Amino acid sequence: MMTRILYVVLTLALIAIGSVQAQQVPPGFDYQGIAHDASGGVVAGQTVNLRLSIIDGATTASE
């Protein structure tokens, strides 16, 4: 009986820890791409600054 109670308590503790871990916000995201200069050449060996925006709204594409 004692082992069954211990098993239930440990199972509930693991579920609680897992749900806390699942709710944490990740520190960032990985993105890979190629930077080009104004003439279309590949920018290599230089620091490139990016400005990204995540906008909440309808998903539409325009070209």
Contacts in CASP RR format, 6 or more apart in sequence:
PFRMAT RR
TARGET T0000
AUTHOR 0000-0000-0000
METHOD contacts of the structure
MODEL  1
MMTRILYVVLTLALIAIGSVQAQQVPPGFDYQGIAHDASGGVVAGQTVNL
RLSIIDGATTASE
34 42 0 8 1.000
35 42 0 8 1.000
35 43 0 8 1.000
35 48 0 8 1.000
36 42 0 8 1.000
36 43 0 8 1.000
37 43 0 8 1.000
END
